[in-house]
Amino acid sequence: RLNRYFEDNGITHAFMTTQVARQFATEIDNHSLKYLLTGGERLVPLEPPKNFELINGYGPTECTVYITAQPVDKLYHRIPVGKALDNIKLYVTDKYGRRLPTGALGELCVSGQQVSRGYLNRPEQTAKAYEKNPYCNENGYERLYHTGDIVRLTDEGKVDFIGRNDGQVKIRG
């Protein structure tokens, strides 16, 4: 029914949660879509859809939705969440706040104008997750958000999401 709705209404762009998007991309023959965006949990490997572009996105709520995007343009062993979008800077750091080299596991930290100012009426939580950016003082990048996500940067500069550093579990994206 969803496919018929998309095609009857000429839907060309859509967002779906990860598991729904995976099923749609692998089992449905859609001819109206141009782009299907997904995110919310790890996208397991799949063949790229033939009729539209599937884009795997990543972004914590604190950064107002997407901060990275990765077209699923081939069969990946592990689908990365992609490169930083415009006006976003990403840093992979160790527990002491030191930047790590390509391939090393560390926490993903984010700066840019999309980064929120903190948690409303929760100064202690804000102080734990946000700090003045020690890596960049350019206008718009002064604040650094610690995502709590463990990642590594690939040789191509893409983010490979590994998991959480605090045991947080997402339920339904």
N, C-alpha and C positions, 0 to 999 in steps of 0.2 A: 504494500500500500504506500509506503514512504517513497519508493522509487517512482510509482505512478504519479504521486503528488508532485515530486520534483520535476518530472518530465512534462506533466500537464501544465505546470505553472512556470516553466522555463527557468527553474532555479539553477544558477550557475556557480554560486559560492555557498558553502555550508560549513558549519562546525558540528562535530559529533564527538561524544566521549570515546575514549580509545577503543574499547571492545566493540562498541557499535560501529565505529568507523572501520575497524578491521574487518568485521563481518560484511559490511556494506561494500568495501573495496574488493573483497575476495569472492563474494557470492552474488552480487547484483550487477547486471549489465545496464549501466546508466549512460544516457546519451545527452543529458542536458548539463550536467556538472562540468565545470572547468577546474575548480579547486575544491578539495575537501580538506579542511583543517581538523587536526585532532590534538588532544593533549589531556593530561590529568593523571596518567600513569604510563609505565613503560609500554611501548609498542613492540610487540614481538615480531620477529622477522616475517616478511611476506613479500610476494612478488608485487612489483608496482602495478597499479591498475592501468588498463589499456586506454580507457576513454577519458580520464581526468587525472589531474596531478594531486597526489596525496601529500600533505605537508604535516610533519610531526613537529609540534611546538612544545615549548616549555616556558613556564613562568610562574613564580609564586604570587599569591594574592598581593603581597606587600609591594610588588613591582607592577601592579595593574595589568595583569594578564601576560601576554607573550613577551619574552626577552630574547628568545632564540627560535630559530626555525630551520627545519631540515627537510627538503624534498625527498620523498622516498622514490628515488630514480633508478634504483637497482636493488637486488637482493642483498641485504646487509646481514652479516652474522649477528651483529648488535647494532640496532638502528640508533645513531646518535641523535641528540636533540638539536644539533646544529650549531651555527655560529651566532654571535651576538647580532641583534638587529641594530639599525642605525640609532645613534645617541645612547648606546648602552656600552659600558665597559665591564668586562668580566675578569675576575681574578681567582685563581685557585691557590689556597693558602693552607699552611699547616696549623697546628693548634697554638703556635706562638705568633701567628699572623705573618709569617714569612711566605713570600710568593714561591710557588713550586714550579719546577720545570715541566715541560711537555711529558705526558705519560704518567706522572706521579699522582697518586690519589690524595685528594685534599678537599677542603670545604669550598664550595662556590660562594663567592662574594660578588655583589653587584653594585655598580654606581651608574647614575644617569638621572635624567629628569623624570623618568617613570617611577623611581624609587619613592615610596611614601615617606612621610615624616616620622612615622612611628605608630604606636598603638594608642588609641583614644583612652585617656584616663588610666593608662597603665605605664607609668614612668619606669618602673623596675624592668618590665619586659622590654620596653623600648631601649633602655640602656644596655641590655644584654645583646640585642640583635642589631643595633645601629651604632655607628661611630663616625667620627670625622675620617674621611678617606686619606690614609697615609700614602697612597700610591699616586694620587692625582689631585691637583688643586685647580683644575680648569673649571670655569663657570658651568654649573649644572652637574658636576661630578663630585661635589664636596662631601656628600653623604655616602656612606658605605653600608650596605645591608648584608648581614651574614645569613644565608639561606638555611643552613643546617643540612644541606644536601651534599653528599659525597660524590665527587665527579673526577674525571681526568680529562685533560685536553689531548686530542689526537694530534698527529703530525700535521694534519690539514687545518688545525685550529678549531676543530669542532668539539663540542662538549659531549662527553660520554657519561650519562647519568648512571651512577652505581647504586645509590640508595640514600637513606637518611643516617644522620649521626646521632639521633636522639631516640630512636625507636618509634617515632610518629608513624602512624599507619593511616593511609587515605582510604576512605570508604566511598565508593561510587564517584571517584575522580575528585 
